[in-house]
């Protein structure tokens, strides 16, 4: 699993954040997402074999917002000891 953050612009209210969060939760390969209007960002955990930060940036942009990755490449070890 991979975690990263998207910096999101053009959100005008908590409704925008909720709409984005619901949209991103439906994407195959997204296992967790939290969008914050106050912070202007989304925190996501994805399966990099099923989707990518670039694909999610494109989806957010297509929905009428601006987006760019701010943290990329952190992987969660599924076999922690």
C-alpha positions in Angstrom: 0.0 0.0 0.0 1.1 3.5 -0.7 0.1 6.7 1.1 0.3 10.2 -0.2 -1.3 13.6 0.0 -2.9 15.8 -2.6 -2.9 19.5 -2.3 -6.4 20.6 -3.5 -7.5 24.0 -4.7 -10.8 25.5 -5.7 -12.7 24.0 -2.8 -15.2 26.5 -1.5 -16.9 24.7 1.4 -17.1 21.4 3.3 -19.6 20.2 0.7 -16.8 20.3 -1.9 -14.6 18.2 0.4 -17.4 15.7 1.0 -18.1 15.4 -2.7 -14.4 14.8 -3.5 -14.1 12.3 -0.6 -17.1 10.3 -1.8 -15.8 10.3 -5.4 -12.3 9.1 -4.4 -13.7 6.4 -2.2 -15.4 4.8 -5.2 -12.1 4.5 -7.2 -10.8 1.0 -7.4 -7.5 0.7 -5.5 -8.3 3.5 -3.0 -8.4 1.9 0.4 -8.7 5.1 2.5 -9.3 8.7 1.9 -9.8 11.8 4.1 -10.4 15.2 2.4 -10.1 18.4 4.5 -11.5 21.6 3.3 -9.7 23.5 6.1 -6.3 22.1 5.1 -7.0 22.1 1.4 -5.8 18.5 1.1 -6.7 14.9 0.8 -4.8 12.1 2.5 -5.0 8.7 0.7 -3.9 5.2 0.9 -3.9 3.3 -2.4 -2.9 0.0 -3.9 -0.3 1.2 -6.5 -1.1 -1.9 -8.6 -4.7 -0.7 -9.1 -4.3 3.1 -9.3 -1.8 5.9 -9.1 -1.4 9.4 -7.7 -1.4 10.7 -11.3 -4.7 9.1 -12.1 -6.3 10.5 -8.9 -4.9 14.0 -9.7 -6.6 13.7 -13.2 -9.9 12.7 -11.6 -9.8 15.6 -9.1 -8.9 18.0 -11.9 -11.7 16.6 -14.1 -14.1 17.3 -11.2 -13.3 21.0 -11.4 -10.6 21.3 -8.7 -6.9 21.8 -8.9 -4.6 19.1 -7.4 -1.0 18.2 -7.1 0.8 15.5 -5.0 2.7 16.8 -2.0 3.9 13.5 -0.5 4.5 10.4 -2.7 6.0 7.1 -2.4 5.6 6.2 1.3 4.8 2.5 1.5 3.1 0.7 4.3 4.7 -2.6 5.2 1.9 -5.2 5.3 4.1 -7.6 7.3 5.1 -5.6 10.3 6.8 -7.4 13.2 
